[in-house]
């Protein structure tokens, strides 16, 4: 009895069929038929150890499903490389110089301090006793100056509000080379030394910066008292009616 095929023929043709090889290279071995080690014939089904489950049945028109899937792929293909537009934003390189250690300049000192030594000495005389309070021994001051420490906006509007007019002056000085000091700018008993000669205890100062009326001043110092011992503090001073200087306030920016 003839049945209609599940799928009709298409327009494709059968290609050329290659004939079988005329010879076989090398020796071959044909295994002999052996009897099975277990039950394998239908009459043995009753003696099976594992129950036979559902047997998969043929699915008519299954090729139609595959054909539909292929058609869908053709209709809904993802974007190709030509559809992608990549926009690369331009970049701007910003060079920022950060001073990790406040007061230390990478520039070499190139001149002497231009501040009047007598005026500067009066300010240093007021600051040194607060640093070497009850500390016996010689006072060593580094001959090369520091540059001013950069204060925050809160610092200028808070503890240094009385000398806020000096903010721009100190910020400009922070980017200038340091200077050398004269011994006349410090009180008697102070020894000027180089950074190498300073040893385990020494103090470094910036030049003194005065307000326009000359009645207030700012100076920054760093004091080292040994291994992992030191501080960096800017202070502002005011001149009394008697002409002496006294500290009005300060802000420790680092210590160890």
C-alpha positions, 0 to 999 in steps of 0.5 A: 500500500502506497502512502503520501510522503510527509513532505513534498519534494522541493526544487533541489537536485541530488548532487553527484554521488561518488562511487565506492573505492575500488580498493582498501589500503591496509589490512582490515579485520571483520569481527565475528558475530557473537551472541549477546550477553543479555536478553535482546529479543522481543520474546525476552521482554518479560524477563527484563530488569528495567521497565520500558518507559514511554517510547518516543513517537514520530512527529509529523511535519517536524521539518516545518517547525525547523523551517519556520525557525530558520525563516524567523532567524532571517526576519529577526536577525540582530544588528550587524557591525555596520549598524553600530556607531561608536563615539569616542569623546575627546579627552583633556589632560590636566596637569596638577601639581600636588605638594605632599609635604606642606612647606617643602619646596622642590625649588632651590633657594636662590637669594637672601631673605629681603625682610628687615632682620630686626623686624623679623627677629621680633616675630621669631622671638615670640614664636620660638619659646612656644616651640622649645618650651621647657626644652634644654639645649641649643636651638637649631634653625635651618638656614633655608626657608620653608614656603607657606603651607596652603590653608583651606577656605575654612582655615582662612574664614575661621582661625585666620580670619584676622589676617585673611588679607594675606591669603593671596600673598601666601598662596603666591609665595608657596610657588616661589623658591625659598630663601636663605636667612641671615643670623641677625634675623634670629635671637641670640642663642639660635644656630643656623644650620643646613638641613643635613646638619640639623640632626634630630632636633631642628626648626624651619621657618618661612619668612614673616608676612605682614599685613598692610598696616604692619600690625599683624603677621603670619609665619609657618614653622615645622619642628622636628624633634626626632624619629616620627616626631614633629609638627607643622603649624602656621601661626598669626601674630598681632603687635601690641601697643608696646611694640611686642608681638604675641601669637593670636592663633594657629592651626596645626596642619600635620604632626607625628 
